[in-house]
Amino acid sequence: MNWSDEQTISFIEMYHDRSLLWDPTNSQYKNKNKRHDGLMEIAISFGMEKFDVEKKIKNLQSQFAREKKKEKESRKTESGADEAYTSKWFGYDGMLFLADKNTPKTTGFSRLQL
C-alpha cells in the first residue's frame, strides 16, 4: 500500500488516540485482548490486516526514533542552536507523544537512600 502523507497522519492520530497501544502507564497496556481490539479498530478503518498495522506502527516508531537521535546528536556536537538539526519529516510532530515513552519514571525512591 502506498501511503499519502494525509493517510499516514490520520493513522498516527488513530494510534495516538489508543494510548493503551503505546503508553505503559495505561491500565490496559498489558491487556492483550484490549490491545488486539485497538489494533483491529485501526486495521478495519484502513482496510488492513492487524499484522500490517503492527508493521506500520513499528516503521513509524523507527523513523521517529531516527529523527530524535539526529536531533540529540546534533545538540551534542553543535555549539550554536541555529545549527542544530530540526526534523523535516512530515510525521514528526504527530509522533511527539512518543518522545518520553521509554524514559524511566521516578518512583520517589532513591537507591542512594539504601
Secondary structure, 3 states (H helix, E strand, C coil): CCCCHHHHHHHHHHHHHCHHHCCCCCCCCCCHHHHHHHHHHHHHHHCCCHHHHHHHHHHHHHHHHHHHHHHHHHHHHCCCHHHCCCCCCCCCHHHHHHCCCCCCCCCCCCHHHC
